[in-house]
Amino acid sequence: QVRLVESGGGLVQAGGSLRLSCAASGRTSSGYNMGWFRQAPGKERQFVAYISSSGLITYYADSVKGRFTISRDNAKNTVYLQMVSLKPQDTAVYYCAADTSIARLTSTPSYWGQGTQVTVSS
């Protein structure tokens, strides 16, 4: 079992920055591929980014490429999502996810956090 706890959300003006954190605990959490998803009001949850268990492979949705950076510190069992140049359309609840399979991670991850709200005002 892996437990994920997100933090770092908040209210920011357009053009601003935020860094989200996801603290993982449980069995060999550093061996999991980690990802971020988001869900805006009235919309389906969408993939944002993932990072492999080693940290060597990252992948981003086109909508955030060049503005968001995913990273991880396996010593701290924490994954980060640095967000810059934020836009009002980035407003959503952001969820951390984990899975041993990258294929599953991008579709139906085994583990989810509870989410953290990000609101970008115009």
N, C-alpha and C positions, 0 to 999 in steps of 0.2 A: 504494500500500500504506500502511495506517495501523497503527501499533503502539500498543497500549494497555497500560499498566502500572498496576495498582491498588495502593493502600497504605492503611494506617490501620485495618485490622481489628484485632480483639483480643477480650479477655474483659472483659465489663462486667456489673455487677449490674443487675437490673431497675430501671427508672426512670432509669438513667444515659444518657450521651450518647457518641457517637462521630462523628468526621468521616472519611469515606472520600474519598480522592483518586484521580483517574485521569489520569495524564499521557499525553498523546497525542503521537505523533511521526509524521512522514511527510508525504506529499503533501497540502498545504493542509488540515491537520487541523482548522483553525478553521472550515472550511466545512462540517463534518459536524454533523449532529444527533447528540446523545449521549444515552445512556440507561443506567440501572442495572437489573439483573435480580438475582434471587437464587434459590438452589436449596438447599432443606433436605434432610437425609438421607432417602432413600426417596421423595422427591417430585419432581415435574417443575419445571423452571426456570420462574419466573414474573416477569412484568414488575413493576417497582417505580416507575420514574419516567423521564421524558425531558425534555430541554431542546433547543429549536431552536438552529440554528447561530448565530443572532443573540442568543440568550439571552432573547428577548422572550416566548417561549411555553414554558410548562411544563405538565406533566400528571402526575398521580399515581394509583397504584392506590388504591382505597378503603381498603385495609388499612393504608396508611401516611399517608394524607392528614391534614394537621394536625400530624404528628409529624416527617416527613422534609421536607427542603428541598434541591432540586437547584439548583446554580448553576454558572457557568463563568467562567473568566478566560481569554479568548482570547489575551491577551498572553503568558500562561504556558502556553497549550495544555493547560489543566487543567480538569477537571470535578470538582465536589465533591458529596458527599451528606452533609448534616448530619442526623444522626439523634438525636432526643431522645425521652425517655419510652420507652425501649426495653423490649420485652417478651420473655419467653423464646421466644415464637413468632416473633420476628424472627431467631432463630438460623439461620444459613445461610451458604453461600459467596456472596459478592456479586460480580457480574461487571459490568464496564463494557462498553458496546457502542457502535458508531458506524455510521452509514449516512447517505447523502445523501438518502434518502427516509424521512420519518417513518413512513409506512405499513410499510415494510420494517423499520425500526428496532424497532417494537413487535412484530414477529413473527419475522422471520429476518434479523437484522442481518448486514451484510457482515463486520464486524470485531468480535472479542471480545478481552477481556483474559484473563489467566490466573486471575483470581479472588482474593479475599481473605476469610479466614474471620472471621465475626462470631459470637461466642458470648455469649448473654445468660443469666446465671444467676439463678435465682429466690431 
